[in-house]
Amino acid sequence: MAKRLFWVLFLCWGFVSISQAAEHEVRAVGVKFDPMFIIIEPGDNVSWVNMPAHMIETIDAMVPEGTEKIMTELGVDVNFTFDLEGIYVYKCTPHWGARMGGVMLVGNPSDIEGTIDAYLLEIQTDKSLLPAKGLLKKFKKHLQKQGVI
């Protein structure tokens, strides 16, 4: 009986450890995020570190529908879990003019290229999003190199 209980607990622990979320780190380096692009799975955690003069703000028009706005305090390292598949564009608001931002792909949403193209079209109607143009073009090339699209 004790042996059977041991194996049941061992197997359950194995299934739990397999399904654990991955941890990812994005570091602020000068006025850039490293890495600038990140590909994660739903449920993964992302930490932004080395943020003494930086913050994270998601761009409302460039996140999956239904996503809750992220706007952190300046100078605070943060960690978020992403459950909703899609493409997320974020920025460091004080350094947005220097194009300090990043792009994250969560999961395998449908029509990745179409989403990127829709985000690029959004820039035409809102010029405050212009720094995202270069980010999105580089992100698209990055995904092509990775064989994602």
N, C-alpha and C positions, 0 to 999 in steps of 0.2 A: 504494500500500500504506500509506504513512504517513498519507494523507488518510483512508483507511478506518479505520485504527486510531484516529485522532483522533475521528471521529464515533462509533465504538463506545464509547470512553471518555467522550465528552461525554454520550451518551445514558444510559450507566450512572450517571454522576454525577448526572444529572437525576433518575433513579428513586430513587437513594439519598437525595438531598436532599428529595424529596417525602415520603418515609416517615419523616423524622426526627420524634422526639417533641417535643411542645410543652413549653415551660417555663411554670410558673405560680408565683406568689408569694403567700404569705399572711403578713401582717405582724401582729405583736402590737402593739396600741395600747391602753395602759392594761390593762384586764382584758377585752378583746374581741379577736377575730381579725377582720382585715379583708383580704379579704372573709370573712364568716361562712359563706357557701355557695359552693361551687365545683363546676363541671361540667367534667370532663376526659374524654379518650379513653384507652383502655388503652395503656400504654407511655409516657404523659406523666409528666413530673417535676414535683413540687411541692416548693417550698422554703418553710420557715417561718423568717422573719427577725425581727430586733429582739426577740430572746428572752432578754434578760439575766436576767429573773426568772421565766421561763416554761419549760414543757416540753410535749411532746405525748405523749398516751397514748390508744391506741384502746380503745374500750369493747368488751369481748369479745362481749357479746350483741348488738352493733350494728355488725357488720361481716360481709362475705360469709363463708360457711363455707369453711374452708381458708385463711383469711387469717392470716399470721404477725403476732403481737402487735407493736405498736410502743410502746415506752416509752423516751423519750429522757432524756438528762441535763438537769438544770435549768441554764438559762443558755446553751445551745448552739444556734446556728442549725443547722438540719438540712435534708436533701433526701432525698426518697424517690421511687421510681418505682412506679407502680401499674399492674399488669398484669391483675388480676382484676376483672371487671365487678361492680358492685354499689354499695351505699350504705354509706359509712363514717362513723361518728360518732366524733369524737375530743374530747379535753378537755385543758385545762391542769390537772393534778391539784391543785396548790396553790390554784388559783382556781376550782375547780369549784363551790364554794358561791356564787360570784358569777356563775355560769353562763357561765364562759369555756370555750366549746367551739365546734365547727364541724361541718359536714356536707359530705361530698363525694360526688358521683355520678360513678362511673367507667363510661363507655360507655353502653349502652342495655340494661340488664338487663330481664328480663321482670318484670311485675307490680310496678312501682315503688311504686304506692300500697299494695299489699298488704304490701310489705316495711316501709314506713313504719308502717302500722297494726300489724304484728307487733312492731316495735320499741316502739311505744307500749304495747302489751299487756305487754311485758317489764317495763316500769316498774311495773306493778301488783304484780308478784312480787318486785321488788327496788327498794326505796325509795331506795337510794343513786343510782339512775339518774334520780331526779326532775328534776334540772336539764336533762336531755335533752328533757323533754316540750315545753317552749316552743320549743327549737331545732327539733325535728321538726315541730311545727305550723307554724312560720314557714317551714321548708324546703318543706313541702308547698304552702303558698301561693305561695312563690317559683317552684316548678316549674309551678304552674298558670298564673301570670302569664307565664312563659316559653313556655308551650304544650307543655311536656314531658309533662305528664299532663292 
